[in-house]
Amino acid sequence: MLDYILLKPAQKYLERLRVEDQLRIIRALDGLIIGTENLDIKPLKGREESRLRVGKYRILFVEDTVNQLYVITAIGARGDVYK
């Protein structure tokens, strides 16, 4: 079964968000694990990461198939997360 871990910068950003936004992002991450089909996921060009769109936020992640994990590398606003 897949699970996810948040790297420190992603964890800090998530903690600073409003509770409503935190819950939306956590629900999206849970959907990623379950394999919900209606998630907006795209691989990023030139990077090994993919992105998950949750409203105005983007979640960048890498799938670690060996350890069966999604490693959440960054969470941020649409324009800032790719920098």
N, C-alpha and C positions, 0 to 999 in steps of 0.2 A: 504494500500500500504506500502511495506517495504521501509525503508530508512537506512542509516548507519551514525554512528558517529565515529570519530577517538579519541581515548584516547591520552593524551598529548605526551607520548613517540612516538607513531605512527605518530602523526602530525609533531613532530620535525624531525623525520627521513625523512619523505616525503619532507619536506621543504628543506632539505640539498641535495636532489638528483638533477641530471640534469633535465632540463625541459622535455626532451624527455621521460625520465624514469617516471617522475611525471605523464605525460599524459597517458602513458601505464598503470600505476597503477590505475589512476582515471577511465580510460575506463574499466578496469577489474572490479572495484568496481561497476560501473554503470551496467555492465553485470550481476553482482551478484544480483543486485536489480531487474533487468528485468527478470532474470531467464534464461539467455543464457545457452544452453545445453552443449556447448563445452568447458566449463571452467574446469580446473584441480583442483578439490576440493576433499580433503580427510579428514576424521576425524582423530584427533591425538589420539594415544593410551595413556591411562592413564591420559588424560586431557579432559576438557569439550570443548576445542577449536577445530576448524577445520582450515585447511590451504588452501589457494588459491595460486597456483603457477603462477607467472608472470615472465617468463624468468628466470633470476638469482635471483629474489626476491621472498620472501614468505610473505604472508599476513595472520596473525593469527586473527581469529574472532570467536565470539560467537553469535549465533542467539537468540535474545530475543523475543520470540513469544508473550509475554504479551504486550510489547510496540511496537511490529512490527518493530524491529530494528536489524541491524547487528552491533555489537559493535566490532570495529577493535581494537584489543588489542596491536598488534605489526606489524611492517613492517620492514623487514631487509633482508640482504643477506642470501643466502641459508644456510650457515653453522653457522651463528651467531644468527639467529632469535630464535632458539629453546633453547638457553642458558638462 
